[in-house]
């Protein structure tokens, strides 16, 4: 009986957040261990199904860099990174699109469907949803920067009560362009702004933003975030995620969250509880 009462209390604790965020668009960047662990994949899918079932509108943007690298290695195709970003040659672009828009995207769609969240997969090329230009063609090849978003296709999918699962491949502006490989964090940020999302969440392999003693910083604003970057508290792989959060907030998203995707049901814990589990950044 006690366990049943606790279950009811948990549901009642979540109720104010369910009511608050009902009908809101929430963009989730899905990556890290949550995307590779069989157990965590199932928990992630259950979280998305839960959000959808209580009236929220989750939008999933995924990466897949490790899968791209693995296939390139199997095919004996060299891959190079500069400043942490992949150099996307025409040959690498073909593989990246095959992996992201094909294998990874469809695996996620299948996973969500298996847990009761009706999902449909698209890439930025579909309906010219995402358009991009080269970041620096001589240096990075077909690694791109988004310069135009048409959110109408995503709104249509959401109106049909489906979960969009988006591969970060963008269309070019010229006939014959193979497209562009887009950093998934930055794609998620720009998509959140275009959709006027209430929140954006980044699943990572760390508890969130940490101070110099490796303790979790639960809340940040833009000014404090800038200071932590300047004093080198925020370094390495956390920098692009924080930058993506800042870009989303400046574009009108209310809150950005960096959470530990290695924790079961991390999305629900962050959205539906008062304490959360990661770092919440706001204006």
Secondary structure as UniProt FT lines:
FT   HELIX           2..21
FT   TURN            22..23
FT   STRAND          25..30
FT   HELIX           32..35
FT   HELIX           38..53
FT   TURN            54..55
FT   STRAND          57..62
FT   HELIX           65..74
FT   TURN            75..76
FT   STRAND          80..82
FT   TURN            83..84
FT   STRAND          85..88
FT   HELIX           90..97
FT   HELIX           98..104
FT   HELIX           105..114
FT   TURN            115..116
FT   STRAND          119..123
FT   TURN            124..125
FT   HELIX           126..128
FT   STRAND          130..134
FT   HELIX           137..140
FT   STRAND          143..149
FT   HELIX           152..159
FT   TURN            160..161
FT   STRAND          163..167
FT   STRAND          169..171
FT   TURN            175..176
FT   STRAND          180..181
FT   HELIX           184..194
FT   TURN            195..196
FT   STRAND          199..204
FT   TURN            212..213
FT   STRAND          219..221
FT   HELIX           222..230
FT   TURN            231..232
FT   HELIX           237..250
FT   TURN            251..252
FT   STRAND          255..260
FT   TURN            261..262
FT   TURN            264..265
FT   HELIX           266..271
FT   STRAND          279..282
//
